[in-house]
Amino acid sequence: MTLRLGFSPFPYYITPDGLRPDLAPPLDEILRQIAAAGYAGVPAEVPAGTSPEDYAAMLATHGLAPAPGYFQADFAEADIAPVVEAARGIARQHRALGLDRIFVAQQFPDPVRIAAPTMGAGADPARLDQIVTGLSAVADAMYSEGVLPCLHQHVGTAIETEDEACFVLDAIASDRLLFGPDIGHLSWAGADPVGMLTRYRDRIGVVHLKDIRRAVADRGRAEGWGYRQTTWGGLWTVPGSGDIDCEAVLAVLRGLDIWAIAEIDIAGDDGPEIAARRSFEWLSARVAGEPATTVGAP
């Protein structure tokens, strides 16, 4: 088995005013477009009022499989019990879908960090310690349900910089917390995605693939742009069309038995359907036929 390619429907829902699923095409049409582009799956997100079994059947009608989904919360909450129970619930859904990995991320947005993204604004070591404590409890709960959480560093959160991501990964045992990197958010925050993925290769459980335009990131930082101005200013692009060495990223991932999910946060003028096609064409030409090894299975 090689890397399994999925596509995140996120760009169908995002607008300059935030997430607006009501403005997106029906889910069936989104799934049709993703399947037509060639992908094997989409990140699991069971609609309210739908059972995991019915959701899996909906995906199957389009020839798609569920890929690891996403759980975010404020892991520094003083009362972590409700967060742990929510995590346990989504882990159970994932197991019902046959999944054993899920992205986990600190709550977005952090107001201080979206105003001054990528710089670790307002860094608070004591709060990061609280996040580690809360995330450890979440990881234990998910593990008990047969699912391994994969840490997802994200610009605009309290786990934004390379140092913060490494601190959390190094503080929680590798048999409880894997790594779910987003190469675009790593690069935007000033990290070297290839170096970071190489360092934690044995812990990579799932990955988000995208590219960035370095000139936009640099201009935004120089002119004091916030998160929204930078991202809507043309930061994101499809893999292989920006300034990340995506070929080198894939070389690090080669041989891993994981989902690689193209997530183009903002698809730009092309729109999500064309972004999905372009991403698949570039990625599939480079990952087909690679042997795979399993990492981090619970």
LINDA-V981724 format. One record per helix or strand of 2 or more residues. SS is the DSSP state (~ for helix, > for strand). FROM is the first residue (numbers start at 1). TO is the last residue. If there is no record, write none. Layout:
SS|FROM|TO / SS|FROM|TO
//
This chain:
>|4|7 / ~|10|13 / >|14|15 / >|18|19 / ~|21|23 / ~|27|37 / >|41|43 / ~|52|60 / >|65|67 / >|70|73 / ~|81|96 / >|101|106 / ~|111|115 / ~|125|144 / >|148|151 / ~|162|171 / >|177|179 / ~|183|188 / ~|193|199 / ~|201|203 / >|206|209 / >|211|212 / ~|214|223 / ~|227|235 / >|236|237 / ~|246|253 / >|259|262 / ~|268|287
//
